[in-house]
Amino acid sequence: MRQALLVTAIPGRLRLKIMDLYKNPYLAHSMQKSLISIEGIECVRVNIYTKSLLIKYDCKKISSEKILCKVDSQIKSYRFADEQNREMIKSAASTNSKGMSITQPLQIKYDTVNKVKFNPKYKHKALKKATDDDWYKMSIGEVKRILKTDVEKGLSEKKIEQILEKFGPNEFEKKEKKTIISMFLEQFEGFIMKILLGASGVSIFLGQVADAVTILVIVVVEAILGVWQNYKAEKSLDALKGYSSPTSKVIRNGKLQMIASRNLVPGDIICFESGDIIPADARLISSSNLKVQEASLTGESEAVEKSYKIKYASNVPLAERKNMVFMGTNVVKGNGRAVIVQTGMNTEMGKIAKMLNESSEELTPLQIDLDRLAKVITWGCVGISAIVTLSGLFAGQPILEMIRTGVSLAIGAIPEGLTTVLAISLAFGVQRMAKKGAIIKKLPCAETLSCADIICTDKTGTLTTGQMTVTDVSTLNSDYKVAGEGNKIEGDIYYKNKIINPTDRKDLKMLITIAGLCNNASYEISKENNIEIIGDPTEGALLVLAQKAKLSLDHFKCYTRVKEFAFDSELKKMTVICKDSSKNNTVNMKGAPNVVLSKCTKILDGNIIRDMTKEDRLKIKRKINIMADEAMRVLAFAYKEIDSIPEKDSEIEKDMIFVGVTGMIDPPRLGVKTSIKKCHRAGIKVIMITGDHKKTAVSIGHSINIFDKGGKVLTGEELDALSDEKLLDVIDDVVIYARTSPHQKLRIVKALKKKGHIVVMTGDGVNDAPAIKESNIGIAMGRNGTDVTREAASIVLTDDNFTTIVKAIEEGRGISGNVKKFIRYVLSGNIGEVLAILAASLVGLPTPLIASQILMINLVTEGIPALALGVEPPYHKSMSEKPRDGKESIFDKPLLKKILSRGFLIGLSAFGLFAGTYIFTGNLIKARTLAYASIVTSQMFHVFDCRENTVTKNKYVLPSVAISSLILIGSIYIPPLAALFSTCPLGIYDWLILLFMGSFIGRLDLIKEKVLGFTRTRERYAMA
């Protein structure tokens, strides 16, 4: 079965249509490279918007059948690789790796044609500083003079070698990669890892080999996991390579050539057309109906019209430099030629790469807390061990025995299983998030979500659909509303809040017919009833409108286009002459409202055509102004019937009949408004940062409740005028930033963090990547987001929905609560162990717990219930509370009091049973068995007390307690295990005492909390 649709097949020429090519430069370049290398194939051209593949070949050297087989093989290979990537995302959802694999389009890396030698030790140099950002303000003559190039013939090969030697290749610099060994060694820099290694070393010295091996296994496994996480974490710059087109059309020595993009230099003359990716930053020297999609770089939702004729005398933002084209942006319409002014790291995309290179990873609040805990444990161990050693020596104990006691104390104090349980608990939370559409790449960020108090979000594609959509249609006396989201064909048309049939209203049907005829875009309907637009997004939006109006392509097929006056950015209109099935000719026009109105002398009033009056013009202009005030893009439509085509073109557009206007906008996503309300209720501020115009941003902000009376709006220009100090003064009041550039987004995030906020930054374009990486939690769009953004982020949304962010925050708050629960549980047990050992050493008794028993308690009998606590569902009222203060430790006073009080009671109970048994019976093994069983039993009761603040059910708690209890019983009654852990069988009375003490401790702790709670309540009333 053929994988490609054969459109044209004549000797020496094949034209194919391949669905996989749509907006897929990676497959396009792969096929281009593979096919052009086959002997007999002379030319390969690919268009990723029309999904067209044109192959010219020598019939004597190769057959068309062989070419088709090669194409089929290429497509099958790509689909297989793509399917594997998709499977990886599904498995990644349940993987607890920091660098979880994210699906990416197939990337091809090659250095194909016209390779030029260069010095590998080059440093990217920019042209003189004064011109770095001024190219758009220069005339073509000035640019040509500075770059010493010929706009007709291009550069000579000799000059190219010199420039390439000086400026380096057109690619991004990368940080030197860490070796596997260096990454492995880095894992041992944490305090807890160092303590564990030290305890293992001392255990070996004392002959406790089994204990030492157990600790070393834990350390090595965690280090290997850390290496894997680091290895997968940093791919941002690799992804950026995908935005530089591997091959480019360039004029050199007066000839048009196809060369590797990495060999382009400042001064090269490049040629491009619809479907091409711009390979470097360049100043236009010619253009025809050129439109470029720059959303990934600037955040501008609409494709930008470009023209070499535009001149600037003063500074303008990046998004408004219409005589420039930039690396990594896509040509969606027209063609042009340009002279390259910056390459590699000096391009606008390169500046983003530099920002990503310079930004460093910061520790999350949870990581900071754990680091602080490790230091407390370290100094606590040193202090307590010193006390124990000195007291033992004064009591006349042997030095070797005191060292053994110190080691046991250290092992008891160190929560060996804490980091493992934490990682597994976070992984369970991550798995729940993945099911809701949020894939977590860096585990600690899952808990950090609980601290988030600000979400900085891009507009295009995040808050909005990222697709231009017609929402309003107005004729002279009728205003229609169009429902539906993005490119979905579902959506009714309303008149006075009632659904209508558009074909019953002549004015509306005529307007939509003109919109379909004055249109060079095409589309295909997917299984999800989405329209895949091929061509200009604005024209695509008009085709979607036609679908909603039930005017399918069949309606337009009865018209034959006789003549076209293509859209021109200066004339701001498009006109086509069409002949219908009855051989009647019509002139159809669309364009800017003022231009179309100037061509009209008549108007369609309902079903009647009449002369246009002054009042009609004023009424129409009022409608246009209303749409413009709501930040819509307004297009006007007109037509007329003609008997024959006039000889003079100037006669064609005279005396047109005005029909109406459409208003289109990139509309908000469904559910965004509700999600923002939920954020506000949870104490989270939502800030919009966009490259779009201020008016557009404010309009969207109003519609989704981001912008209100108290909020401020800043443009990029106004932001640049503020010093860092003044920005800090106003930043808490600003809710919308419009017309921003990548470095400004980064500055905003840094300022918010400096004010003490925990910042979530979302986005989909390359321009969002530096700010995403700098933020506390970076969130990227998985479907429409760029590879760069996905790799720089900590979290990737599989559905690109802002609502999923809110769900992820809710899960994050649940994870934070779970972390507190199992930390309370684990540390209480550890403190109990330490106190029991410390008390015994202070009164001159043998240590109540040996190292193997301590390891069993910490890793197994405590670890399993702790894990069960770590997978509790989120608290049902978590989104009605304020975020956790990221500046304060997760170990707050209430938690510390609970840990210390319970730990004290557990330690006192274990020591009492040990001391009493040893003193009265002299049986050390039984005394240690009772102390060991006492701590485990107390913890089995404790696990239920740690769940007191939740009403949700946890199906894992009872099984975990049962398993831990069975392990405890096995280690006492199974002879080989009893020998390993130095235990002996206990009688029925022993177990009754253990059960009574375990339950009694829990009740004492509960009574203490009730009394303290009652006391605090009385104090508050007294103060009132």
Salt bridges, closest charged atoms under 4 A:
ASP20 OD1 - ARG79 NH2 2.67
GLU65 OE2 - ARG2 NH2 2.27
ASP72 OD2 - ARG2 NH1 2.74
ASP82 OD2 - ARG86 NE 3.14
GLU87 OE2 - LYS90 NZ 3.61
ASP111 OD2 - LYS115 NZ 3.80
ASP111 OD1 - ARG262 NE 3.27
ASP132 OD2 - LYS129 NZ 3.74
ASP133 OD1 - LYS351 NZ 2.90
ASP134 OD1 - LYS137 NZ 3.55
GLU152 OE2 - ARG337 NH2 3.98
GLU171 OE2 - ARG262 NH2 3.12
GLU173 OE2 - HIS124 ND1 2.81
GLU186 OE2 - LYS178 NZ 3.16
GLU234 OE1 - LYS773 NZ 3.11
ASP238 OD1 - LYS174 NZ 2.38
ASP268 OD2 - ARG252 NH2 2.58
GLU273 OE2 - ARG45 NH2 1.81
ASP276 OD2 - LYS249 NZ 2.92
GLU294 OE2 - LYS306 NZ 2.66
GLU300 OE1 - ARG739 NH1 2.56
GLU302 OE1 - ARG633 NH1 3.12
GLU305 OE2 - ARG633 NH2 3.82
GLU320 OE2 - ARG739 NE 2.97
GLU348 OE2 - LYS351 NZ 3.25
GLU361 OE2 - LYS442 NZ 2.88
GLU362 OE2 - LYS753 NZ 2.91
ASP369 OD1 - ARG372 NH1 2.75
ASP371 OD2 - LYS375 NZ 3.68
GLU447 OE2 - ARG884 NH2 2.88
ASP453 OD2 - HIS757 ND1 2.81
ASP458 OD1 - LYS745 NZ 3.80
ASP472 OD2 - LYS481 NZ 2.48
ASP479 OD1 - LYS623 NZ 2.59
GLU524 OE2 - LYS17 NZ 3.82
GLU524 OE1 - LYS51 NZ 2.97
ASP536 OD1 - LYS291 NZ 2.72
GLU539 OE2 - LYS333 NZ 3.95
GLU539 OE2 - LYS590 NZ 2.92
ASP554 OD1 - LYS557 NZ 3.82
GLU564 OE1 - ARG561 NH1 2.86
GLU570 OE2 - LYS309 NZ 3.54
ASP605 OD2 - ARG610 NE 3.08
ASP611 OD1 - LYS602 NZ 3.02
ASP616 OD2 - ARG610 NH1 2.70
ASP629 OD1 - LYS695 NZ 3.86
ASP649 OD1 - LYS563 NZ 2.93
GLU651 OE2 - LYS654 NZ 3.40
GLU653 OE2 - LYS573 NZ 2.92
GLU653 OE1 - LYS599 NZ 3.95
ASP666 OD2 - LYS459 NZ 3.93
ASP692 OD2 - LYS459 NZ 2.71
ASP720 OD1 - HIS743 NE2 3.97
ASP724 OD1 - ARG747 NH2 3.03
ASP732 OD2 - LYS755 NZ 3.48
ASP732 OD1 - HIS757 NE2 2.87
ASP768 OD1 - LYS745 NZ 2.41
GLU774 OE2 - LYS753 NZ 3.21
ASP787 OD1 - ARG790 NH2 2.31
GLU791 OE1 - LYS441 NZ 3.67
GLU810 OE1 - LYS678 NZ 3.58
GLU811 OE1 - ARG432 NE 3.04
GLU811 OE2 - LYS436 NZ 2.85
GLU872 OE1 - LYS821 NZ 3.82
GLU872 OE2 - ARG947 NE 2.32
ASP885 OD1 - LYS887 NZ 3.73
ASP892 OD2 - LYS820 NZ 2.80
ASP945 OD2 - ARG902 NH2 2.84
ASP945 OD1 - ARG1003 NH2 3.40
GLU948 OE2 - ARG824 NH1 3.52
GLU948 OE2 - LYS898 NZ 3.77
ASP990 OD2 - LYS926 NZ 3.36
ASP1005 OD2 - ARG902 NH1 3.17
ASP1005 OD1 - LYS1008 NZ 3.40
